Amino acid sequence: MATVELFDTIKVELFANDHNPPYVHLKYAGFKCLLTIQTAQVYAGKMPSKPLRRAQDYVVAHRDGLTALSNLTPSLPTNRGNLYWMWYC
């Protein structure tokens, strides 16, 4: 698992060896949600509408970087820790 971003108490994570379609894990105030990277739509889980919209905006704005990370993630160890990827933005 790699924490990609933390903003407005929304945690965005990518997991190693996750199944398709590529998606990010979101955590916010006890809620968990999966958003597909390509469409920024909810794949599974629930989240209140305001933080969900903020997370969707984030995914849309950083789609290329998240896609690149999701392609790299299977080759990374699962205990890698935080990934700093601002060079993708």
Salt bridges, closest charged atoms under 4 A:
ASP8 OD2 - ARG54 NH2 2.30
GLU13 OE2 - LYS11 NZ 3.44
GLU13 OE1 - LYS27 NZ 3.60
ASP18 OD2 - HIS25 NE2 3.01
